[in-house]
Amino acid sequence: MLFTVFLLILFVNGISSQQGIFEPYTFGESSCTGSYKWTTWYDTNDPSATQGDAELTNHIQKLFPTFMCLYPTAIEAQTSYGASPTTTGDVFRITVKDGFLCLNQQTANYRNKICTDYKVRYCCPAVAS
Ligand SMILES: [Ca+2]
């Protein structure tokens, strides 16, 4: 499958002390400042036994057009309970453009484990009020 070409196995022990996982990886919690700010957290899917958990950027943009911008500069992912995705042992992919994706079949011992539930938020231009 062409799709699997894009999957990343992440070894990010060095940043596990951060709150979540950022993309771009140089980004951080405090990087979204000035004319940009973090959106609320989006948790649009629960992990399914057949696939996994997907928080997709274009899906979120369609669901929340008034809260979600078209051109975010960064994405952060956490588990639904606020932990870093590196603590789960899941294999996932994260990009600003596509969002967050965890596939059960990519995760070790997937027959006994499905992906954890994740949420994402984006760094968007602050809307003048
Ligand atoms: Ca989720």
Boltz pocket constraint, residues with backbone or C-beta under 6 A from the ligand:
constraints:
  - pocket:
      binder: B
      contacts: [[A, 42], [A, 43], [A, 44], [A, 45], [A, 46], [A, 47], [A, 53], [A, 54], [A, 55], [A, 116], [A, 117], [A, 118], [A, 119]]
      max_distance: 6.0
